[in-house]
């Protein structure tokens, strides 16, 4: 069982930056593929970025060039650095973990086994 706890959300003006953190429990964290997703009311959960156990990265088109996902296996942490934020980035952001070795399909919420409770990000115009 893996527990994920997000932090770092808040209110920021458009053009600003935030860094989200996800703390993971479990001794095999380094073998998990990790993802950040976001969701707004009435919409499906969508991928923001994902990082494989070996360091491969995937970004949604909407976040490419603005967001950076990283991980620190020694600390069981995953981070999402968000720059040049726009109001459309407003959402609840979730951290997710999957135990599968393959990184294929990591843009889909359905492949993830564990989820955090989410952290709110609000970008004002």
N, C-alpha and C positions, 0 to 999 in steps of 0.2 A: 504494500500500500504506500502511495506517495501523497504527501500533503503539500499543497502549493499556497503560498501567501504573497499576494501582490501588495506593493506600496508605491508611493510616489505620485499618485494622482493629485489633481487639484485644479484650480482656476488659473488660467494664463491668458494673456492678451494674444491676439493674432500676431504672428511673427516671432513669438517667443519659443522657449524650449522647456521641455520636461524630461526627466529621466525616470522611467518606471523600473522597479526591481521586483524580482520574483524569487522568493526563498523556497527551496525545495528540501523536503526530508528524504531520507532513503540513502542507503550506502552505494547504490548503483546509479546514481544521478548521471555519471559520466557516460553511461550507455544509452541514455534517453535522448530522443529527438524532442526539441522544445519549440513551442510556438506562442506567439502573441496574437490574440484575436480581439475584435471589438464588436459591440452591438449597441444599436440604438432602438428605441421603442418602435415596435411594429416592423422591424427589419430582422433579417436573418443574421446570425453571427458570421462575421467575415474575417478572413485572415489578414493580418497586418504584416507579419514577418515570421519566419521559422528558421531554426538553426539545428543542424544535424548533430549527432553525437561526435562526428569527426570534424565539425566546423563548417560544413557547407551551409550556405544561406539562401533563403528565398524571400523575396519581397513582393508584396502586392504592387501593382502598377501605381496605385494612388499614393504609395508611401516611398517608392523607390527614389533615392537621392535625398530624401529628407529624414528618414528614420534609419537607425542602425541597431541591429540586434547583436548581442554578444553574450558570452557565457564565461563563468569562472568555475571550473569543475572542482577546484580546491575548496571553494566556499559554498558549493551547491547553489549557485546564483545564476539567474538569467536577467539580462538588462535590455531595456528598449530606450535608446536615446532618440528623442523626438525633437527635431528642429523645424524651423519655419512653419510652425503650426498654423492651421487655418480653422475657421469655425466648423467646417465639415469633419474635422477630426474629433469633434465632441462625441463622446461615447463612454460606455463602460468597457474597460480593457481587461481582458482575461489572459492569464498565463495557463498553458496546457502542456502536458507531457505525454509522450507515447513511448511504449516499450519496444516497438518494432525497430529492427535494424535498418530496414529500407527507409529512405527519405522520400520515396515516391508518394505522391498524394498528400504531402504534408500541408498543402494549402487547404485541405478539407477538414472541418471540425470532426467529422465522423471517425477519423483514424486515431484520434487522441483518447487516451485512457483515463487521464486525470485532469481535473480543472480546479483552478482557484476560485475564490469568491468574487473577484473583480475589484477594480479600482476606478473611480470616476475621473474622467478628464473633461474639463469644460474649457473651450477656447472662445473667448469673447471677441467680437469684431470692433 
